[in-house]
């Protein structure tokens, strides 16, 4: 498995704050909320929030984060953006393939919405 480079992560509170304060695009499902803000770095970055309040067991929180990171690493976003993925409590009930499909659908939605929103 390839590594997930540090430069592909939102690593500071200011990075998260910028996405939370002014997301250009929001897409969601029952299990996840995805916020995106355009950046000019030429590289998309991701931050993942899985609250203990929503998913109690650490092993399940880590499983969700691993799947999201791998899906991000393998996906191709058409625009450079900062993303924050928030897991909701129904994510705990999904098995691995269901999480994978749900996140893949959100990537497709974020690409389509970003293309419409940032076109021009």
MIFIRO-218661 format. One line per field, with one value per residue (C-alpha): residue number from 1; residue in one letter; x negated, y, z. Coordinates in steps of 0.2 Angstrom, whole numbers, padded with zeros to 4 digits. Example, Ala and Ser with C-alpha at 12.3 -4.5 7.8 and 13.67 -1.06 7.14 Angstrom:
2
nr <- [1; 2]
rest <- [A; S]
east <- [-0062; -0068]
north <- [-0022; -0005]
up <- [0039; 0036]
This chain:
120
nr <- [1; 2; 3; 4; 5; 6; 7; 8; 9; 10; 11; 12; 13; 14; 15; 16; 17; 18; 19; 20; 21; 22; 23; 24; 25; 26; 27; 28; 29; 30; 31; 32; 33; 34; 35; 36; 37; 38; 39; 40; 41; 42; 43; 44; 45; 46; 47; 48; 49; 50; 51; 52; 53; 54; 55; 56; 57; 58; 59; 60; 61; 62; 63; 64; 65; 66; 67; 68; 69; 70; 71; 72; 73; 74; 75; 76; 77; 78; 79; 80; 81; 82; 83; 84; 85; 86; 87; 88; 89; 90; 91; 92; 93; 94; 95; 96; 97; 98; 99; 100; 101; 102; 103; 104; 105; 106; 107; 108; 109; 110; 111; 112; 113; 114; 115; 116; 117; 118; 119; 120]
rest <- [X; X; X; X; X; X; X; X; X; X; X; X; X; X; X; X; X; X; X; X; X; X; X; X; X; X; X; X; X; X; X; X; X; X; X; X; X; X; X; X; X; X; X; X; X; X; X; X; X; X; X; X; X; X; X; X; X; X; X; X; X; X; X; X; X; X; X; X; X; X; X; X; X; X; X; X; X; X; X; X; X; X; X; X; X; X; X; X; X; X; X; X; X; X; X; X; X; X; X; X; X; X; X; X; X; X; X; X; X; X; X; X; X; X; X; X; X; X; X; X]
east <- [0000; -0006; -0009; 0003; -0009; -0008; -0006; 0011; 0018; 0026; 0014; 0017; 0033; 0032; 0034; 0050; 0057; 0055; 0066; 0078; 0080; 0082; 0086; 0089; 0097; 0107; 0112; 0119; 0127; 0135; 0117; 0106; 0105; 0091; 0086; 0075; 0066; 0056; 0037; 0024; 0010; 0013; 0015; 0030; 0029; 0041; 0046; 0056; 0067; 0075; 0082; 0082; 0099; 0105; 0094; 0089; 0076; 0059; 0057; 0072; 0067; 0050; 0058; 0069; 0054; 0043; 0056; 0059; 0040; 0038; 0053; 0046; 0029; 0036; 0049; 0045; 0053; 0054; 0050; 0038; 0048; 0047; 0059; 0066; 0076; 0087; 0093; 0111; 0117; 0125; 0108; 0105; 0118; 0110; 0099; 0082; 0090; 0104; 0093; 0082; 0097; 0104; 0088; 0086; 0103; 0098; 0082; 0093; 0105; 0091; 0083; 0099; 0104; 0087; 0087; 0103; 0099; 0081; 0083; 0077]
north <- [0000; 0017; 0030; 0045; 0060; 0073; 0087; 0079; 0082; 0097; 0098; 0114; 0122; 0136; 0124; 0117; 0134; 0140; 0126; 0127; 0146; 0146; 0130; 0132; 0115; 0104; 0086; 0074; 0057; 0049; 0043; 0058; 0076; 0083; 0101; 0108; 0125; 0129; 0131; 0137; 0125; 0113; 0099; 0093; 0090; 0081; 0082; 0068; 0070; 0055; 0060; 0048; 0054; 0047; 0031; 0025; 0012; 0017; 0003; 0007; 0026; 0021; 0009; 0023; 0035; 0022; 0019; 0038; 0040; 0026; 0032; 0050; 0043; 0033; 0046; 0060; 0076; 0088; 0103; 0108; 0109; 0107; 0094; 0090; 0074; 0072; 0055; 0054; 0040; 0030; 0027; 0015; 0003; 0002; -0012; -0008; -0010; 0001; 0015; 0014; 0016; 0030; 0040; 0036; 0043; 0059; 0061; 0060; 0073; 0085; 0084; 0088; 0102; 0110; 0110; 0119; 0131; 0135; 0135; 0150]
up <- [0000; -0004; 0010; 0013; 0012; 0025; 0012; 0007; 0025; 0033; 0047; 0056; 0065; 0052; 0038; 0045; 0050; 0032; 0026; 0040; 0038; 0020; 0011; -0007; -0009; 0003; -0001; 0011; 0014; 0029; 0035; 0030; 0027; 0015; 0015; 0001; -0001; -0017; -0014; -0026; -0021; -0035; -0023; -0014; 0005; 0016; 0035; 0043; 0058; 0066; 0083; 0098; 0101; 0085; 0084; 0101; 0098; 0092; 0081; 0071; 0070; 0064; 0051; 0044; 0043; 0034; 0021; 0018; 0016; 0004; -0006; -0007; -0012; -0026; -0032; -0044; -0040; -0055; -0045; -0031; -0015; 0004; 0010; 0027; 0029; 0045; 0049; 0056; 0068; 0054; 0047; 0062; 0055; 0037; 0032; 0023; 0005; 0010; 0017; 0001; -0010; 0000; -0001; -0019; -0022; -0012; -0023; -0039; -0032; -0026; -0043; -0052; -0040; -0040; -0059; -0059; -0045; -0050; -0069; -0078]
